Amino acid sequence: MNILQIANKAIYPPDGGNLAILSFSKAYTSSGHYVHLLNMITHKHVNNGSVLKELNNTLKITGVEVNTKVSFFKVILNFLFSRKPLIAQRFISKKFSQKLISILGNNHFDMLQLEGLYVLQYIHLIKKHYQGKIIYRPHNNEYLIWQRNYKEHQSSLKKIYFKSLSKRLKKLEKRLINTYDYIAPISSQDEKIFNYLGNKKPSLIAPFGIDLEKFKNYNTKNLDSNKKTINYIGALDWIPNQEGILWFINECLPGIVKIFPDVQFNIAGRNAPEWFQKKLTHPNIHFTGEVEDAYEFIKTPGPMIVPLCSGSGMRVKIIECMALKKTIIATSIAAEGINCVHNHNIILANHKNDFINSISSIINSNKKQEEIGENAFKFVQENYNFEKIANKLLNFIK
């Protein structure tokens, strides 16, 4: 099959979104299909040459530069004089539209896969130039992320803006519902929400999948019992991540320090704003910033925490940490969409005392860390093979 994948972000630096996109690209090509990935190059993401060399020759990538920067002035103008969500509007580009039309006009594709709401906005343009099958693969429910941000945030002004943004995104998602031929939500929870929004098209859950071969060279069993460490890695310019970390630092870390005075909380992630970095000034916090190899960081002894209080979709980092046999302590929202089992292949904690007690228990028991890590690896092995997921989706639409 000839497949055109369309995405709103380029492939580097890696994050949950572009890893989820590339997992399908690689799975399709490894099964003998030809894939053309059309994506947007922004101030945050590029198509890195060294990464491109690692990809199969049957995967072609075309990037189009799109200015997605948002200024305070643009936010105010949009809020006061428009009913459309600026977060989605910034991905509408004449240059990208022209490249899309050109690719559709000069190639034959058996299937188009739209990666998320922001490229689904091009659906009416696509249908003018393409008559084949279109799969919509939403990575989350965009409006739900901001609805949860609105409920969790303390600032009155931000609550007003987030509430408005959530309503606008919900209207956009409802307006575009059923414009595709098939929908492939990333989790059962997301599928239920799309059905609530009015989806009538055939649906198949298609979670993020991984290539387990790439994890074989990473050994996480060398746990140092003398080191009391807690770890976190994630994009630090994403509001839900920022709020989750600050909640953990303010509410949980003091209680953990009382138990383990020499505990070290390691934080890694890219694009941390200056104001946020100042919040990480603490004798028990070691802030690394962006790391060259995320998997090497994940190998650091101690549990990996995901204290997410808002968001939607599925946390790719949790699946990757599981594949690296790490013990993960996460909120139920963070683990949404992953059919994991508390105290078997993950530890779920939703309140301050849950986190403190769970971390204390894990730090004190290397045996428990190893048991949960092994169970986590088996869980990923059985449920998140990227080739099986991609082939299941292709068989679904035949």
VENKA-V753457 format. One line per field, one symbol per residue. phi: phi as a letter, one per 20 degrees, with the letter a starting at -180 (. if undefined). burial: I if it has 24 or more other C-alpha atoms within 12 Angstrom, else O. A space follows every 10 residues. Layout:
phi->???
burial->???
This chain:
phi->.dcddccebf ebffbgffff ffffgfffff eneecdddcd ecfdccefff ffffeffedd dcdcfcedfc dffffffffe ccdefffeff eecfffgfff fffffdbdce bdceeoffef fefffgffcb defcdddfea egffgfffff fefeffffff ffffffffff fffffefmee ebccfebfff gffffffofc egccfcffdc efgfefeddd efeefeddcc cbbrfedegg fgffffffff edggffffec gefceeccre mffgfffffe fbgdddeenf dfcffffffg gofddceedb pbnbefffff fffemeeddb ffffegndee cgmdcadebd cgffffffff fffecfffgf ffffffffff gedcffffff ffffffef
burial->OIIIIIIIII IIIIIIIIII IIIIIIIIII IOIIIIIIII IIOIIIIOOO OOOOIOOIII IIIIIIOIOO OOOOIOOIOO OOOIIIIIII IIIOOIIOII OOIIOOOOII IIIIIIIIII IIIOOIOOOI OOIIIIIIII IIIIIIIIII OIIOOOOOOO IIIIIIIIII OIIIOIIIII IIIIIIIIII IIIIIOIOIO OOIIIIIIII IIOOIOOIII IOIOOOOIII IIIIIIIIII IIIIIIIIIO OIIIOIIOOI OOIIIIIIII IIOOOIIOOI OOOIIOIIIO OOOIIOIIII IIIIIIIIII IIIIIIIIII IIIIIIIIII IIIIIIIIII OOOIIIIIII OIOIIIIIII IIIIIIOIII IIIIIIIIII IOIIIIIIII IIIIOOIO
